Amino acid sequence: MAKKPTDGTERPGRIKQIGALAKVLHQANPKALPIVFGAAIGTLIVAVVIGLLIDQLLFLIPLGIMAAILVGMIVFGQMAQRTQYKMIAGQPGAAASVLDNMRGGWTVTPAVAGNRSLDLVHRAVGRPGVLLVSEGPATRVAPLLSAEKKRLSRAAAQVPIYDIQVGDDPGQIPIGKLQRHIMKLPRNLNKAQVGELNDRLRALPATMQMPKGPMPKGARMPKGPKPKTR
């Protein structure tokens, strides 16, 4: 097959994206970029010092430059991720956004349950089984999780169903630690079993409806559930 010609726009686009992210990061946390550059420069200095001590300066300078760039990018990514979590924390749909960006072949269905206070329950299906991830105070989301877990129990059969509360209440998981928490769950299913489970759950009727009563001022209800597979 013939290779597609490259017009050189991919790399400038990537650089522009990093630049925009750096701008947002600086606005949200003015100390972030100095920390990134400090980590990179510190790595280079360590390489130079080691090169002087072992008389291998010419060899370690290029190696130190590559290591400095790598360390800088790693720190930059971590700082950007933390800033993103802080910006979306407390917003309806924040947990669904984290689920959507996870790796590992997850099928995410946002807002499978909710109430007029915009407390939401999202569903994710993957190798661990079924995840029900809630947003909102523990006293309000507990009934939502319980009802949704009961609704799925027959279709899920023997598949584990994990209920995870995202928030700042005792026993809840902060939005910034959600992805790490999920990645620690055991892999209970293989790919074929995950596919079969998704087919069974898709056959269930949607339960998310417009809540009764007045809506909070300026609030918007999320759209109906649309499964997304990553």
Secondary structure, DSSP 8 states (H G I E B T S, - for coil): -------S-HHHHHHHHHHHHHHHHHHH-TTHHHHHHHHHHHHHHHHHHHHHHHT-HHHHHHHHHHHHHHHHHHHHHHHHHHHHHHHHTTSTTHHHHHHHT-SSS-EEEEEEEE-TT--EEEEEEETTEEEEEEES-HHHHHHHHHHHHHHHHHHHTTS-EEEEEESSSTT-B-GGGHHHHHHTS-----HHHHHHHHHHHHTS-------SS---TT---------EE-
